[in-house]
Amino acid sequence: MSFDSVSISRPTGLGGWLTGGTVVFALAVMAAGWFFAPGLETLFEAWQTPEYSHGPLIPVISALLFLRHLRVVPVRPGAIPGRWPGAVVVAFAVLFAAAGRLAGIGEIVAYSLILWVAGILLISFGWRRGVEFWPSVLHLVYMLPLPGVLYYKLSAFLQLISSEIGVDILRFLGVSVFLEGNIIDLGTLQLHVAEACSGLRYLFPILSFSYVFAILYTGPKWHKAVLLLAAAPITMLMNSVRIAVAGLIVQHWGPSHLEGFSHFFEGWVIFVISVALLFLLARMLMLLSFQGAGARREALDLDLANIWPQVNRLKLIMPSPSMIAAFLLPLAGALTFKSLPERGVGEIERTPFALFPTELGAWQSGPSIALDAPVARRLAADDYHSVNLYGADSPAAVNFFSAWYADQSKGGVHSPEICLPGSGWEIASLERVDIAPELGWDGRFNINRAVIQKGMVRQVVYYWFEQRGRKVAWDFAAKAWLVVDGVQTGRTDGALVRLTTPVVPGESEATAEARLRSVTQELLPLLPIYLPGDAGAPR
């Protein structure tokens, strides 16, 4: 986007807009819309959920931040240097999005769209001037859904803290309440994690507003950092207050009055109060910074004068080879994917868990254990199996649980590291270990070994992720392999395997762990028929 200083004399009206540069720019935008369409679809789907319902506002706010900054950028006549780095960024965005399209993961395509926007700005203004617009580009991150792994980890962490603070407030007010994980027992009513912590859905829009506050704040930079970091504590505090008020309502008026309160308080009330607290914090910081000084100024620079005329600067766009490249790269990508045959492997051949054997060597299988309906809905597995295995000489059973997903591109496996604390279990220790030597496995067999505790009950847990035969301990690594497999083969199936046994009185954790290793040894030859894979199988 080269801005021509003499273009003010160009014809007004439609003729003033139909220049060679604006045509190329419009074609580049249309080509990008075609190529990044799966990412846009993912965004529109995410924006239908409460957590990301603020999403449509983010591009609008980012555009206003950009136009606001553009007011102080003078029109530069002549050729603009340093535009090809922008074309490189656009090329990288196209490659990144291509990987997401091959893997069938729309989130990756959506993330790539922000890189494309950054590349267009670098092409338009050159490297030196273009990088100055990073605040408005970075703000677009807030319109994106978080990767599932990160979302569940963050939510579980914030929910636990929020629940604990809410219960502390209730106890301070004299309300009898018991907390087990994210289950808040009020005697006459139990609030589960989803009910007790739904106020956290406003964390994401409040984070966006704290970012905008930090940009518009007129005080020192460390004040800006305080405003930016204040969003999460404010949201957790408001949700904790909500939990406490819910407890008081149950205590004094009964559970029947809780539903109406929840519908009211879970709405925009939390959001509005949180934004008001952010503004109050900004005002307090400003007053402290100018304490004793004669001058006073507003905490936030909300001057929006003369930003709309900046839109007319699109008429100053001049064609350039780098802008043409920004048009041709996504166009070529879109045409390539249109010509590719439909990817995917169809229905994956596997044996359903319903045919799981009743004997595994020296271990006998008990009856299958069905999950509660709400738990099964949250799990959302295509097939799962939970069963206790009993050994003739074993003082305790070993629970085998596995959940299999045919397609993890829009969700998939949730780590027990997230689920266990939410159900009241405390993780006493967690380490990733390679148990291949103990099992005689050819290659690496990475698992998570955990010791969990609830009251006086202790259990030892093995769990790992199955990615086409690979044994993966780290959930982020499992998602990385998901992308690799999706790009290479179109397959996005995978599974979680978990083994649990109690530490009975009088025995050591090592003795209990020996039971897990024994069952694992018996399971290995069977798993491939239930969890199909063609990588990392035993040789």
Secondary structure, 3 states (H helix, E strand, C coil): CCCCHHHHHCCCCHHHHCCHHHHHHHHHHHHHHHHCHHHHHHHHHHCCCHHHCCCCHHHHHHHHHHHHHHCCCCCCCCCCCCCHHHHHHHHHHHHHHHHHHHHCCHHHHHHHHHHHHHHHHHHHHHHHHHHHHHHHHHHHHHHCCCCHHHHHHHHHHHHHHHHHHHHHHHHHCCCCCEEECCEEECCCCEECHHHHCHHHHHHHHHHHHHHHHHHHECCCHHHHHHHHHCHHHHHHHHHHHHHHHHHHHHHHHCHHHHHHHHHHHHHHHHHHHHHHHHHHHHHHHHHHHCCCCCCCCCCECCCCCCCHHHHHHHHHCCCCHHHHHHHHHHHHHHHHHHHCCCCCCCCCCCCCHHHCCCEECCEEEEEECCCCHHHHHHHCCCEEEEEEEEECCCCCCEEEEEEEECECCCCCCCCHHHHHHHCCCEEEEEEEEECHHHHCCCCCCEEEEEEEEECCEEEEEEEEEEECCEEECCHHHHHHHHHHHHHHHCCECEEEEEEEEECCCCCCHHHHHHHHHHHHHHHCCCHHHHCCCCCCCCC
